[in-house]
Structures are given as C-alpha cells and as structure tokens.
Amino acid sequence: MSRMALGDLHKLVWTALLAAMIAAGAYLIVPIGPVPVSMQVLFITLAGLVLGPRRGMACFLLYLAVGAAGLPVFAGGASGVGVLMGPTAGYLYGFVVMIGIVGLATGGRSRMVSFVRGFLFGVLGLGAAYLGGVGWLMYSLEMSLHKAMAVGFYPFILWDLLKIVFATACYRILVRYSILR
C-alpha cells in the first residue's frame, strides 16, 4: 500500500471540509426571489484560494454530485438533478468556473498573496458566476437582460463583494498562522 504524503492528506481534508462548508453556506439564505442570497460565495472563494483551481473545482463538483444524488445540500435544502436544470443552475455551473479562476491567485500553494490579488481574482471569478447565472435566468425563465439583472445581479453584487473581502482576509489569516500546509 502506498503512503499518501502529509501535504496531500491535508489537501484532501480541506477539500472535504470546504465542500461541506459550501453546503452549509447554501442553508444560510435569505429568500428574495428565484435566486436566494446565500453564503456560498464566501466559501467558494475560500475554496479557490485554499485548494487552487484543480482541487477547488473538484471540491465544487463533489458538492454538485452529492446534491444531484439526493442529499439536500442546495439552497434552501433542495436536492436532485432538477436543481441542476432549474433557474439557479447557471450560478451553480458558474461557480465551478469561479473556483477555477480564484484558484489561479494561489495555484493551491499555501503562500501569502496580497489582499488586492486575492480580491481581484475573486471579482473575476464572480463575474464568471454572474455571467452563467444571469444568462441561464434569461434563458430558463424567458426574461429580458434588464429583468434578469434586476432579479439575479443587482440585489447580490454588494453582498458578494463583501464575502470576497472576508474570504480573502480569512485565507491570509490561515496562511499567516500556518494553518494551511
């Protein structure tokens, strides 16, 4: 039997932990319409910074697979394949891309990055998530761009930017105190 390097074990634990945190973030919601306000962006950004693009995307795909299999991990306790085709599906798929983009800031290495770098990669990733989310809202609910932006972008952007700020600060604290390896 081969031995797993300690660093690989740490990444595996962080992958599972962050997938669970993303699921928990889906329960912390404010239902304001077809797209609820949740804490997922915070944990998605943190997953990208901690795990890097490849493992971060694997973390979120694990979350999607668990939800598709029937565990109630999606916003508001929803589950099943139907969620992956419903009005919020564009955000879910956009989050995969978001984690990949955010992960480029660190490359999955536990090293200090400037706050500005972490924030900018978070904003670029969030742009990808919103592009997928608003685009799918337009398609699935047959909305105009103006209406889709009013329902799926404007109510969330300020809060999501604050979550990126908090996630970047958390990552820097984890690195500063050598919690990440």
C-alpha positions as CSV (number, residue, x, y, z in Angstrom):
1,M,0.0,0.0,0.0
2,S,1.4,3.4,-0.9
3,R,1.7,6.2,1.6
4,M,0.0,9.4,1.0
5,A,2.2,12.4,1.6
6,L,1.1,14.5,4.5
7,G,0.5,17.5,2.3
8,D,-1.8,15.5,0.1
9,L,-3.7,14.4,3.1
10,H,-4.1,18.0,4.2
11,K,-5.5,19.0,0.8
12,L,-7.9,16.0,0.9
13,V,-9.2,17.1,4.3
14,W,-9.5,20.7,3.2
15,T,-11.4,19.6,0.0
16,A,-14.0,17.7,2.0
17,L,-14.2,20.4,4.7
18,L,-14.7,23.2,2.1
19,A,-17.3,21.1,0.2
20,A,-19.2,20.7,3.5
21,M,-18.9,24.5,4.1
22,I,-20.3,25.3,0.7
23,A,-23.2,23.0,1.5
24,A,-23.7,24.8,4.9
25,G,-23.5,28.1,3.1
26,A,-26.4,27.1,1.0
27,Y,-28.6,26.8,4.1
28,L,-27.7,30.3,5.3
29,I,-30.1,32.0,2.9
30,V,-32.4,35.0,2.6
31,P,-35.1,34.0,0.0
32,I,-35.8,37.2,-2.0
33,G,-37.0,35.6,-5.3
34,P,-35.9,32.9,-7.7
35,V,-32.3,33.4,-6.6
36,P,-31.8,33.4,-2.8
37,V,-29.0,35.3,-1.0
38,S,-26.6,32.7,0.4
39,M,-23.2,32.5,2.0
40,Q,-21.9,30.2,-0.7
41,V,-19.8,32.9,-2.5
42,L,-17.7,33.2,0.7
43,F,-16.9,29.5,0.9
44,I,-16.4,29.2,-2.9
45,T,-13.9,32.0,-2.8
46,L,-12.1,30.4,0.2
47,A,-12.1,27.0,-1.6
48,G,-10.5,28.5,-4.7
49,L,-7.8,30.3,-2.6
50,V,-7.0,27.3,-0.4
51,L,-7.2,24.5,-2.9
52,G,-6.2,26.1,-6.2
53,P,-8.0,25.7,-9.5
54,R,-7.9,21.9,-10.0
55,R,-8.8,20.8,-6.4
56,G,-11.1,23.7,-5.9
57,M,-13.2,22.7,-9.0
58,A,-13.1,19.1,-7.8
59,C,-14.4,20.3,-4.4
60,F,-17.4,22.0,-6.0
61,L,-18.1,19.1,-8.4
62,L,-18.2,16.9,-5.3
63,Y,-20.8,19.3,-3.8
64,L,-22.8,19.1,-7.1
65,A,-22.6,15.3,-7.2
66,V,-23.8,15.0,-3.6
67,G,-26.7,17.3,-4.3
68,A,-27.6,15.5,-7.6
69,A,-27.5,12.2,-5.7
70,G,-30.3,13.5,-3.5
71,L,-28.7,14.9,-0.4
72,P,-30.4,18.3,0.5
73,V,-27.3,20.5,0.0
74,F,-28.6,23.1,-2.4
75,A,-30.1,26.4,-1.4
76,G,-33.0,26.0,1.0
77,G,-32.4,22.3,1.4
78,A,-33.2,21.4,-2.3
79,S,-31.7,18.4,-3.9
80,G,-31.8,16.3,-7.1
81,V,-31.0,16.7,-10.7
82,G,-33.9,19.1,-11.2
83,V,-31.9,21.8,-9.3
84,L,-29.1,21.4,-11.9
85,M,-31.5,22.4,-14.6
86,G,-33.6,24.9,-12.7
87,P,-33.5,28.7,-12.7
88,T,-30.4,28.8,-10.5
89,A,-28.4,26.2,-12.4
90,G,-26.4,28.8,-14.3
91,Y,-25.0,30.0,-11.0
92,L,-24.0,26.5,-9.9
93,Y,-22.1,25.9,-13.1
94,G,-20.7,29.4,-13.0
95,F,-19.4,28.7,-9.5
96,V,-17.2,25.8,-10.9
97,V,-15.6,28.4,-13.2
98,M,-15.4,30.9,-10.4
99,I,-13.4,28.5,-8.2
100,G,-11.0,27.8,-11.1
101,I,-10.4,31.5,-11.6
102,V,-10.0,32.3,-7.9
103,G,-7.7,29.3,-7.6
104,L,-5.3,30.9,-10.0
105,A,-4.4,33.5,-7.4
106,T,-2.6,31.0,-5.3
107,G,-2.2,27.9,-7.5
108,G,-3.2,25.8,-4.5
109,R,0.0,26.6,-2.7
110,S,-0.3,27.8,0.8
111,R,1.5,31.1,0.3
112,M,0.7,34.6,1.2
113,V,-0.9,36.6,-1.6
114,S,-1.6,40.3,-1.5
115,F,-5.1,41.2,-0.5
116,V,-5.6,43.0,-3.8
117,R,-4.6,39.9,-5.8
118,G,-7.0,37.7,-3.8
119,F,-9.8,40.2,-4.2
120,L,-9.2,40.8,-7.9
121,F,-9.2,37.1,-8.7
122,G,-12.4,36.8,-6.6
123,V,-14.1,39.5,-8.6
124,L,-13.0,38.0,-11.9
125,G,-14.4,34.6,-10.7
126,L,-17.6,36.3,-9.5
127,G,-18.0,37.8,-12.9
128,A,-18.0,34.3,-14.5
129,A,-20.5,33.1,-12.0
130,Y,-22.8,36.0,-12.7
131,L,-22.4,35.6,-16.5
132,G,-23.6,32.0,-16.2
133,G,-26.3,32.8,-13.7
134,V,-27.9,35.8,-15.4
135,G,-27.6,34.1,-18.8
136,W,-29.3,31.0,-17.6
137,L,-32.0,33.1,-15.9
138,M,-32.7,34.8,-19.2
139,Y,-32.9,31.5,-21.0
140,S,-34.8,29.4,-18.4
141,L,-37.4,32.0,-17.3
142,E,-37.5,33.8,-20.7
143,M,-36.5,37.1,-19.1
144,S,-35.0,40.2,-20.7
145,L,-31.5,41.1,-19.8
146,H,-32.8,44.0,-17.7
147,K,-35.2,41.8,-15.7
148,A,-32.6,39.1,-15.2
149,M,-30.1,41.6,-13.9
150,A,-32.8,43.0,-11.6
151,V,-33.5,39.5,-10.2
152,G,-30.1,37.8,-10.4
153,F,-27.4,40.5,-10.1
154,Y,-28.3,43.9,-8.5
155,P,-29.6,42.5,-5.2
156,F,-26.4,40.4,-4.7
157,I,-23.4,42.2,-6.0
158,L,-22.6,44.3,-3.0
159,W,-23.0,41.4,-0.6
160,D,-20.9,39.1,-2.8
161,L,-18.1,41.6,-2.9
162,L,-18.1,41.8,0.9
163,K,-18.0,38.0,1.0
164,I,-14.9,38.0,-1.3
165,V,-13.3,40.6,1.0
166,F,-14.0,38.4,4.0
167,A,-12.8,35.2,2.3
168,T,-9.6,36.8,1.2
169,A,-8.9,38.1,4.7
170,C,-9.6,34.6,6.1
171,Y,-7.2,33.0,3.6
172,R,-4.5,35.4,4.6
173,I,-5.1,34.6,8.3
174,L,-4.9,30.9,7.6
175,V,-1.6,31.3,5.8
176,R,-0.1,33.8,8.4
177,Y,-0.7,31.4,11.3
178,S,0.4,28.4,9.3
179,I,-2.9,26.6,9.5
180,L,-2.7,25.7,5.8
181,R,0.2,23.4,4.8
